[in-house]
């Protein structure tokens, strides 16, 4: 099959798409990855043909507009900002997507471009497949994390998803219908979630069953594949499989450190963050290792107690640590839990509060919003998780999570779904699955 992967967002969105693409190539499929210019190397290093979108996501997230987008917790303003972000780049983004999807039998997309992917599939007769890194569709176990960070009475969980779907449709209708017209389709008032449901489209849940056992029997259309994680060989191709001798010597010279990192989330004042980490480590009497991520921290900022590390393989580094503090992205959360680390999440936005809440509920972590980050708050949270009880639970859940092979499971689900697919737009009876019987 000819398969196009559309991936827009931070590294946590693009890296899994590249890894899935490599697995599909290994199975004999013809694969193209389309992503933002600053992240094309994740696909190129794995030998995938890559179509750049024509703009830089890191630059956007570091801009004033991008910072406001990340900070926004109001769902209406978030959705409007989300649409504005894509509309600003539409002149380069839309032609790149069309070019990448030409001749595709299957179009696979993450959430940020799923609406466009569904339109392109509908126009061409291709199959569309979604990749989600948190539970975005209606279920009885969890409310929509886009609407609330709190638990609601169980009977209301599905209602929150329906409400968000209506708000999403209202906020995106103008943009979506302009795109639909550009590819020869009529306007629609049907929310994207319902359009995918009507088509019986596969929506991969690329996160671990060990972290959300409540969704184990959710739906054959929403299979939990496990996190799509890179292999050591792939990380080596990205230049992340080793670190320098000085860091190795520092790791060996003392107790296992606490890892601090915020991934692709840009930090407005890296120097202040580093000073906060130093204060926290002094107060707790622990060593700290700071992952620079997309901040401007450099190795020169290191002290005897706190070191800085650039891009490095988390699967190698995390087992050398005692705990982790990070932004709560799905991929980083999976990596820290798989390593058996109690984890504190300082959530910026998106699905990060959901994953922080999951770790708290499972007894292996704590969470609070990044905007509330202070040294006393972080000290209190770390004291609560730097216990043998939390470490033991984290090791147990991590061992189960480590058995899930997301790339292989996702590729298998795509092959199963597309072998008996129907074109997007073909309405099925509500609740049915055209691939197999639940």
PLY file of the C-alpha trace (Angstrom):
ply
format ascii 1.0
element vertex 438
property float x
property float y
property float z
element edge 437
property int vertex1
property int vertex2
end_header
0.00 0.00 0.00
0.94 3.64 -0.42
0.63 5.29 2.98
1.00 8.97 3.86
1.63 10.05 7.44
0.67 13.64 8.34
2.26 14.81 11.60
2.18 18.32 12.98
3.05 19.46 16.48
6.05 18.98 18.72
8.57 16.17 18.73
6.09 14.06 20.69
3.75 14.13 17.71
6.28 13.66 14.90
8.66 11.07 16.35
5.95 8.37 16.78
4.78 8.99 13.21
8.32 8.46 11.90
8.71 5.27 13.95
5.37 3.94 12.71
6.38 4.83 9.16
9.60 2.85 9.52
7.64 -0.18 10.74
5.26 0.07 7.78
8.23 0.25 5.39
9.68 -2.85 7.06
6.43 -4.61 6.16
6.79 -3.69 2.49
4.58 -0.61 2.25
5.46 2.62 0.42
5.45 5.43 2.98
5.71 9.23 2.89
5.97 11.42 6.01
4.83 15.05 5.90
5.77 17.34 8.78
7.10 20.77 9.73
10.51 21.82 8.45
12.26 21.70 11.84
11.29 18.07 12.45
11.85 16.46 9.04
15.09 14.87 10.25
13.15 12.35 12.36
11.83 10.78 9.16
14.86 11.42 6.97
17.23 9.69 9.40
15.04 6.58 9.22
15.10 6.59 5.42
11.56 7.89 4.88
10.71 10.25 2.00
9.63 13.49 3.70
7.48 16.39 2.46
8.11 19.57 4.51
5.14 21.75 5.36
7.05 24.97 4.71
7.19 26.39 8.23
8.92 25.79 11.56
6.84 24.59 14.53
9.55 25.34 17.07
9.71 28.94 15.89
5.93 29.23 16.18
5.85 27.83 19.73
8.59 30.22 20.80
6.76 33.24 19.36
4.43 35.42 21.44
1.46 33.90 19.61
2.75 30.38 20.27
3.36 31.05 23.95
-0.18 32.38 24.31
-1.48 29.31 22.47
0.28 27.01 24.95
-0.89 28.91 28.01
-4.53 29.04 26.98
-6.81 26.86 29.08
-10.12 28.27 27.76
-11.44 25.77 25.22
-13.02 28.40 22.97
-9.87 30.51 22.78
-7.73 27.39 22.40
-9.74 26.21 19.39
-9.71 29.66 17.82
-5.94 29.91 18.31
-5.50 26.44 16.86
-7.38 27.44 13.70
-5.50 30.75 13.41
-2.19 28.93 13.64
-3.05 26.70 10.69
-4.66 29.49 8.70
-1.52 31.63 8.97
0.46 28.88 7.24
-2.29 27.66 4.89
-0.56 28.95 1.74
2.30 26.49 2.26
0.64 23.89 4.49
-2.30 23.00 2.25
-0.34 22.43 -0.99
2.22 20.37 0.91
-0.49 18.10 2.35
-2.13 17.67 -1.04
1.23 16.82 -2.61
2.11 14.36 0.14
-1.24 12.54 -0.18
-1.30 12.19 -3.97
-1.86 8.53 -4.85
-2.14 7.41 -1.22
-4.24 4.39 -0.37
-4.18 5.30 3.31
-3.77 8.68 5.01
-2.69 8.50 8.65
-2.83 11.68 10.72
-2.39 12.93 14.23
-5.02 15.15 15.81
-3.79 18.55 14.60
-4.34 17.66 10.92
-7.05 15.04 11.20
-9.77 17.25 9.76
-7.70 17.96 6.64
-6.69 14.30 6.37
-10.32 13.20 6.44
-11.18 15.69 3.68
-8.30 14.52 1.49
-9.33 10.89 2.04
-12.95 11.65 1.22
-11.94 13.46 -1.97
-9.63 10.71 -3.19
-11.34 7.57 -1.88
-8.40 6.73 0.38
-8.79 5.28 3.86
-8.13 7.61 6.79
-6.59 6.53 10.09
-6.23 8.71 13.20
-3.47 8.56 15.79
-4.33 9.82 19.27
-1.94 10.13 22.21
-4.73 10.41 24.81
-8.42 9.37 24.87
-10.16 12.04 22.76
-13.34 10.13 21.87
-16.44 9.55 23.96
-16.07 6.89 26.62
-17.60 6.13 30.01
-14.31 6.14 31.94
-12.93 9.66 31.41
-14.37 13.09 30.59
-12.98 15.16 27.73
-9.60 16.44 28.90
-10.13 19.39 26.57
-13.03 20.56 28.78
-12.08 19.65 32.31
-9.18 18.45 34.43
-11.52 17.23 37.16
-13.43 14.03 37.58
-17.14 14.26 36.79
-19.92 11.80 37.66
-19.41 8.78 35.44
-22.73 9.13 33.57
-21.59 12.61 32.40
-18.29 11.53 30.87
-19.73 10.90 27.40
-21.65 14.17 27.53
-18.43 16.17 27.94
-17.06 14.64 24.75
-20.24 15.48 22.85
-20.08 19.06 24.12
-16.46 19.43 23.07
-17.24 18.00 19.62
-19.89 20.70 19.11
-17.52 23.46 20.23
-14.78 22.08 18.00
-17.10 22.03 15.00
-18.23 25.60 15.62
-14.67 26.91 15.99
-13.25 25.07 12.98
-16.21 25.12 10.53
-15.08 28.12 8.49
-11.53 26.86 8.10
-12.59 23.27 7.42
-15.18 24.16 4.82
-12.77 26.46 2.99
-10.35 23.54 2.80
-13.13 21.18 1.68
-14.05 23.52 -1.15
-10.40 23.74 -2.20
-10.32 19.95 -2.73
-13.71 19.78 -4.47
-15.94 18.79 -1.56
-19.18 20.40 -0.35
-19.37 22.15 3.00
-20.37 20.12 6.04
-21.79 20.75 9.50
-20.91 17.28 10.80
-18.16 17.23 13.48
-14.99 15.38 12.56
-15.54 12.73 15.27
-18.95 11.87 13.83
-17.68 11.83 10.24
-15.00 9.33 11.22
-17.54 7.25 13.14
-19.90 7.19 10.15
-17.05 5.88 8.01
-16.00 3.29 10.59
-12.52 4.83 10.47
-9.77 3.36 12.60
-8.59 5.66 15.42
-5.42 4.32 16.99
-4.94 4.97 20.70
-1.13 5.18 20.78
-0.67 4.97 24.53
-0.36 2.24 27.09
-3.12 0.02 28.36
-1.10 -0.24 31.57
-1.80 3.47 32.18
-5.51 3.36 31.26
-6.75 -0.14 32.14
-10.29 1.31 32.27
-10.22 1.46 28.44
-9.04 -2.12 27.91
-12.35 -3.14 26.26
-13.24 0.24 24.76
-13.93 -0.48 21.07
-12.32 -2.37 18.18
-12.39 0.94 16.31
-10.30 2.53 19.07
-7.59 -0.08 19.75
-5.00 0.64 22.43
-1.72 -0.14 20.73
0.71 0.97 23.41
3.14 3.86 22.98
4.93 4.03 19.64
8.51 4.13 20.91
11.79 4.34 19.03
14.28 1.49 19.02
17.89 2.00 20.18
18.99 1.79 16.53
16.57 4.56 15.55
17.74 6.81 18.38
21.29 6.17 17.28
20.37 7.46 13.82
19.05 10.60 15.48
22.37 11.02 17.31
20.92 10.36 20.77
22.25 6.93 21.70
25.34 8.04 23.63
26.52 10.81 25.91
29.93 12.24 26.67
32.45 10.75 29.09
32.06 13.63 31.56
28.35 12.91 32.02
29.03 9.19 32.43
31.62 9.98 35.08
29.16 12.28 36.85
26.43 9.63 36.80
28.76 7.07 38.32
30.08 9.44 40.98
26.95 9.71 43.10
23.39 8.67 43.77
20.89 8.40 40.93
19.69 11.92 40.03
16.24 13.34 39.50
15.64 14.13 35.83
14.10 17.52 34.97
12.97 18.17 31.40
10.18 19.84 29.48
10.63 18.28 26.06
9.51 20.43 23.16
7.68 22.91 25.38
9.64 26.20 25.11
10.56 27.81 28.42
10.40 31.62 28.55
13.20 32.02 31.13
15.59 29.04 31.04
18.02 30.65 33.51
15.27 31.08 36.11
14.15 27.48 35.59
17.71 26.23 36.07
18.04 28.27 39.28
14.76 26.76 40.53
16.02 23.25 39.83
19.21 23.99 41.76
17.19 25.24 44.73
14.95 22.16 44.68
17.93 19.79 44.56
19.66 21.59 47.44
16.52 21.45 49.56
16.00 17.72 48.93
19.70 16.80 49.03
19.51 15.14 45.61
21.38 15.52 42.36
19.60 16.82 39.29
19.96 16.20 35.58
18.28 18.77 33.32
17.24 17.83 29.78
17.65 20.97 27.67
14.87 20.07 25.21
13.79 23.18 23.28
15.16 25.58 25.92
18.36 27.62 25.60
20.14 25.81 28.42
23.66 24.64 27.64
26.23 22.39 29.27
28.02 25.54 30.47
25.18 26.03 32.98
26.12 22.83 34.82
27.19 22.74 38.48
28.53 19.92 40.62
25.03 19.08 41.88
23.02 19.81 38.70
24.04 18.88 35.17
22.56 19.69 31.74
22.19 17.15 28.95
21.15 17.68 25.34
19.17 15.23 23.18
19.67 11.76 24.61
17.93 8.39 24.55
15.47 8.40 27.46
15.39 4.61 27.45
19.10 4.64 28.34
19.07 7.62 30.68
15.91 7.14 32.73
16.96 3.80 34.28
19.95 5.71 35.74
17.60 8.17 37.51
15.59 8.10 40.77
12.57 10.10 39.58
11.48 12.36 36.73
9.97 15.82 36.47
8.61 16.73 33.04
5.77 18.33 31.08
3.64 15.19 30.85
3.71 14.59 27.11
2.43 11.13 26.24
5.79 9.89 24.94
7.88 11.23 27.82
5.33 9.93 30.33
5.52 6.47 28.76
9.32 6.60 28.86
9.58 7.61 32.52
6.97 5.08 33.64
8.49 2.28 31.55
11.78 2.99 33.33
9.97 2.53 36.65
10.35 6.17 37.72
7.95 7.99 40.02
7.09 11.11 38.02
6.01 14.68 38.72
4.21 16.34 35.80
4.29 20.12 35.40
1.67 20.33 32.68
1.71 23.09 30.10
-1.35 22.26 27.97
-3.00 19.75 25.62
-3.26 16.23 27.08
-0.52 16.80 29.66
-2.87 17.37 32.64
-4.63 14.12 31.76
-1.41 12.14 31.95
-0.40 13.91 35.16
-3.74 12.97 36.66
-3.32 9.38 35.55
0.04 9.08 37.33
-1.48 10.55 40.49
-4.45 8.16 40.35
-2.13 5.19 39.85
-0.06 6.20 42.88
3.13 6.71 40.90
3.28 10.46 40.56
1.90 13.94 41.14
1.02 16.86 38.91
0.27 20.58 38.81
0.13 23.22 36.06
3.48 24.55 34.85
2.26 28.09 35.55
2.10 27.16 39.25
5.69 25.90 39.31
7.64 27.17 42.31
10.51 25.64 44.24
8.38 24.89 47.35
5.62 23.35 45.21
8.06 21.10 43.40
9.87 20.13 46.60
6.55 19.07 48.13
5.60 17.04 45.07
8.95 15.28 44.86
8.92 14.42 48.55
5.60 12.72 47.96
6.92 10.48 45.18
10.50 9.82 46.29
9.35 6.88 48.40
9.93 3.18 48.06
6.18 2.59 47.86
5.82 4.88 44.84
8.95 3.45 43.24
7.66 -0.09 43.68
4.32 0.71 42.05
6.11 2.54 39.23
8.35 -0.45 38.58
5.35 -2.79 38.46
3.34 -0.63 36.05
6.48 0.13 34.03
7.19 -3.56 33.55
3.69 -4.05 32.09
3.98 -0.97 29.89
7.34 -2.15 28.60
5.69 -5.24 27.14
3.50 -3.14 24.80
4.95 -2.71 21.29
3.04 0.24 19.90
4.69 0.43 16.48
3.97 -3.18 15.58
0.47 -3.15 17.03
-0.42 0.07 15.22
0.93 -1.20 11.90
-1.05 -4.42 12.27
-4.25 -2.50 13.05
-3.75 -0.34 9.94
-3.30 -3.43 7.77
-6.40 -5.08 9.27
-8.53 -1.97 8.90
-7.58 -1.16 5.34
-7.99 -4.73 4.11
-11.75 -4.38 4.67
-12.12 -0.62 4.49
-14.90 1.51 3.08
-14.32 5.06 1.74
-14.72 7.97 4.12
-18.24 9.33 3.92
-19.92 5.90 3.68
-22.39 5.87 6.56
-22.56 2.81 8.78
-25.08 2.05 11.49
-24.12 3.87 14.68
-21.96 1.72 16.89
-20.98 -0.80 14.24
-17.46 -1.62 13.16
-16.96 -2.62 9.51
-13.67 -4.39 10.26
-14.67 -7.00 12.79
-17.29 -7.88 15.39
-16.62 -6.38 18.86
0 1
1 2
2 3
3 4
4 5
5 6
6 7
7 8
8 9
9 10
10 11
11 12
12 13
13 14
14 15
15 16
16 17
17 18
18 19
19 20
20 21
21 22
22 23
23 24
24 25
25 26
26 27
27 28
28 29
29 30
30 31
31 32
32 33
33 34
34 35
35 36
36 37
37 38
38 39
39 40
40 41
41 42
42 43
43 44
44 45
45 46
46 47
47 48
48 49
49 50
50 51
51 52
52 53
53 54
54 55
55 56
56 57
57 58
58 59
59 60
60 61
61 62
62 63
63 64
64 65
65 66
66 67
67 68
68 69
69 70
70 71
71 72
72 73
73 74
74 75
75 76
76 77
77 78
78 79
79 80
80 81
81 82
82 83
83 84
84 85
85 86
86 87
87 88
88 89
89 90
90 91
91 92
92 93
93 94
94 95
95 96
96 97
97 98
98 99
99 100
100 101
101 102
102 103
103 104
104 105
105 106
106 107
107 108
108 109
109 110
110 111
111 112
112 113
113 114
114 115
115 116
116 117
117 118
118 119
119 120
120 121
121 122
122 123
123 124
124 125
125 126
126 127
127 128
128 129
129 130
130 131
131 132
132 133
133 134
134 135
135 136
136 137
137 138
138 139
139 140
140 141
141 142
142 143
143 144
144 145
145 146
146 147
147 148
148 149
149 150
150 151
151 152
152 153
153 154
154 155
155 156
156 157
157 158
158 159
159 160
160 161
161 162
162 163
163 164
164 165
165 166
166 167
167 168
168 169
169 170
170 171
171 172
172 173
173 174
174 175
175 176
176 177
177 178
178 179
179 180
180 181
181 182
182 183
183 184
184 185
185 186
186 187
187 188
188 189
189 190
190 191
191 192
192 193
193 194
194 195
195 196
196 197
197 198
198 199
199 200
200 201
201 202
202 203
203 204
204 205
205 206
206 207
207 208
208 209
209 210
210 211
211 212
212 213
213 214
214 215
215 216
216 217
217 218
218 219
219 220
220 221
221 222
222 223
223 224
224 225
225 226
226 227
227 228
228 229
229 230
230 231
231 232
232 233
233 234
234 235
235 236
236 237
237 238
238 239
239 240
240 241
241 242
242 243
243 244
244 245
245 246
246 247
247 248
248 249
249 250
250 251
251 252
252 253
253 254
254 255
255 256
256 257
257 258
258 259
259 260
260 261
261 262
262 263
263 264
264 265
265 266
266 267
267 268
268 269
269 270
270 271
271 272
272 273
273 274
274 275
275 276
276 277
277 278
278 279
279 280
280 281
281 282
282 283
283 284
284 285
285 286
286 287
287 288
288 289
289 290
290 291
291 292
292 293
293 294
294 295
295 296
296 297
297 298
298 299
299 300
300 301
301 302
302 303
303 304
304 305
305 306
306 307
307 308
308 309
309 310
310 311
311 312
312 313
313 314
314 315
315 316
316 317
317 318
318 319
319 320
320 321
321 322
322 323
323 324
324 325
325 326
326 327
327 328
328 329
329 330
330 331
331 332
332 333
333 334
334 335
335 336
336 337
337 338
338 339
339 340
340 341
341 342
342 343
343 344
344 345
345 346
346 347
347 348
348 349
349 350
350 351
351 352
352 353
353 354
354 355
355 356
356 357
357 358
358 359
359 360
360 361
361 362
362 363
363 364
364 365
365 366
366 367
367 368
368 369
369 370
370 371
371 372
372 373
373 374
374 375
375 376
376 377
377 378
378 379
379 380
380 381
381 382
382 383
383 384
384 385
385 386
386 387
387 388
388 389
389 390
390 391
391 392
392 393
393 394
394 395
395 396
396 397
397 398
398 399
399 400
400 401
401 402
402 403
403 404
404 405
405 406
406 407
407 408
408 409
409 410
410 411
411 412
412 413
413 414
414 415
415 416
416 417
417 418
418 419
419 420
420 421
421 422
422 423
423 424
424 425
425 426
426 427
427 428
428 429
429 430
430 431
431 432
432 433
433 434
434 435
435 436
436 437
